[in-house]
Amino acid sequence: MIAGVLLVFKRKYLVGGLITAIGFGIQLVTNHVQVSYYTGMILVVYFLVELVYAIKEKYFDHLVKSGLVLFAAVILAILPNMTNLLTTYEYTKETTRGESELIKETGQTKGLDLEYITQWSYGIGETMNLFIPNLYGGSGSTDVGTNSNLYKALQANQVAQARDYTKQVPTYWGNQPFTGGPHYLGAITIFLAILGLVIIRGKKKWWLAIVIALSLMLAWGKNFMGLTEFFVNNVPLFSKFRDATNSLIIAQVAIPLLAFLAVRDWFKWDAEVKVKQKKLFIGTGIAGGIALLFAVIPTLAGSFVGPQDAGQMPVDWFRDAVRLDRIAMARRDAFRTLVFVLLAAGLLWYSLRAKMKKEYIYIGLALLMLVDLWSVGKRYLTNDDFTSKRQYAEAVKAWPADENILKNKDLSYRVFDITANVDPFRSGRASGHHKSIGGYHGAKLGRYQDLIDQYLGPNAQQLKAIMQGKPTYESIDQALSGMPVLGMLNTRFVIVSPQIPAKNNYALGNAWFVDRIRWAANANEELEALGTLQPGTEAVIDKRFQDQVPGLPATLTPSSQPDVLQLVEYKPNYLKYTAEANQNRLAIFSEIFYPYGWKSYIDGKETPHIRADYTLRAMVIPAGKHTVEFRFAPKSLKTGQLISLIGSLLVLLVLAGAVAVEVKKKRDA
């Protein structure tokens, strides 16, 4: 996509436009909107740089023409992807990325919470990790080996099994909560990028320099809060994306691109050898000098004491030994970086002295970069991390507890996996075998996340605490009796261990009738009411729905005769119930209320449903026997499919037209 944009500004409008459209279209297919957003930021900066040069050099006609071509290319890329984009946009409004109805202390309701966005913020000094991988300790779990200061300290203090303690040491000491490793881009890549800033002339250098600087400052997040708050509050859609460190994606594109341009210009640059040598010495001096400085004085990076050290390592001598190991790791990697910088610089210097084909220099640099990046990558992705098909099958194999649950042939029920080594809201294990109320998604429905934060999360912790003691069926049952949210979500089983599940006798089933309504003034009141609700007999509903459902009485009297409401058919996009009531009743369905696409019907006639109990569906069922159906058929899907079809045809027509133009040019030539 970037290549296409550059071609357009080189006046190759047709080819550049097509490459831009195809590249952006393929990127949109991957459905990583955040990456597409960052790509857009890179190109917006490029357009602004072009604008400055257009003002300076007066080529407005070309700028306008290029802008129109790129606008058309973007439209051509977007149209075939409209099905996914429309439904994702619609869904986003109901997720943690959208607007919350809860009134928080900060008063914020739109987008992600600023604290959540900046939870993972790269330290300003930590940016050097891009160049020196272990400057800030690498990962939160490092094998420091038997030559480490920690191993010697453990032996000196006569700690048994000292080797085991050295296998998973929290060597990372930056201010992120935890990390699996640094965003290392390569010593040679950074060196060549620095050389690029020295030798490259023109707009591309300034474009990439600005993009890199912006990327780094945004990645600093809470450590550079002025810029972060400005972008969150003023730049469209920026607040929808989490993790400030993700902004480094921009640098991960721009820095290698700058490095490649540096190598290209090194061989294209028609200058005297002495001039080239001087520029090479400057670039090498900057990159090598930084590496040497940290190798000689690693404490320039900081104290090598992490904010979580006291909690993770309560013994002073243990912390002191780990700190010394961190310093040693930083020093080793700084020297390592220096060696790679000198080797790469040596190759470029040799290219000035020897009449060697530039392709050999390319190969030499590529091999050095491969060794550099591969060796660091192997620290975090080793042969031990490989999972065979047999190991994978074993990992997802049903537990005895799962097999016990699967004997239940009911049409629909849900499971809550709270096993000690599993976070129920970060694990998909249970979902491989059951309908689970747990699992992970980076953009959960906002209201469901509220349930997790206020009820389901604490419920899981309470049940885990019971299991860590001396649990009995009675103690578990007593705890479940005080967890109404689990009941209304039809959580029939709680997996308390791999061997056995606990049955929740308070699960309310797939649907039920209630006798009373509590009206809530707002979302906060509605969510709070769930803590004291008796969901089997009463419902809490936002007062905005009072007039939205015809036939909803002001009060409901308890039924003297048993009424029936039963799920008889279940598909992800279709639900069918049979209902029999002696009077008009309010039915609660243990399905998540989603305002887009779900249509409800009674005896084939569309009948509106409302939200109840903060997340569930509710509907007034008239007296008598009825069939109730829910069908998922969002307008956004149908509209998106139509637009995508039209867009795909347009792309094919443009491609055919481009081929015809090229053929005509060859004939005329």
Secondary structure, 3 states (H helix, E strand, C coil): CHHHHHHHHCCCHHHHHHHHHHHHHHHHHCCCHHHHHHHHHHHHHHHHHHHHHHHHHCCHHHHHHHHHHHHHHHHHHHHHHHHHHHHHHHHHCCECCCCCCCCCCCCCCCCCCHHHHCCCCCCCHHHHHHCCCCCCCCCCCECCCCCCHHHHHHHHCCCCCHHHHCCCECCCCCCCCCCCCCCCCCHHHHHHHHHHHHHCCCHHHHHHHHHHHHHHHHHCHHHHHHHHHHHHHHCCCHHHCCCHHHHHHHHHHHHHHHHHHHHHHHHHCCCCHHHHHHHHHHHHHHHHHHHHHHHHCHHHHCCCCCCCHHHHCCCHHHHHHHHHHHHHHHHHHHHHHHHHHHHHHHHHHHHHHCCCCHHHHHHHHHHHHHHHHHHHHHHHCCHHHCCCHHHHHHHCCCCHHHHHHHCCCCCCCEEEECCCCCCCCCCCCHHHCCCECCCCCCCCEHHHHHHHHHHHHHHHHHHHHHHHCCCCHHHHHHHHHCCHHHHHCCEEEEECCCCCEEECCCCCCCEEEECEEEEECCHHHHHHHCCCCCCCCEEEEEHHHCCCCCCCCCCCCCCCCCCEEEEEEEECCEEEEEEEECCCEEEEEEEECCCCCEEEEECCEECCCEEECCCEEEEEECCEEEEEEEEECCHHHHHHHHHHHHHHHHHHHHHHHHHHHHHHHHHHC
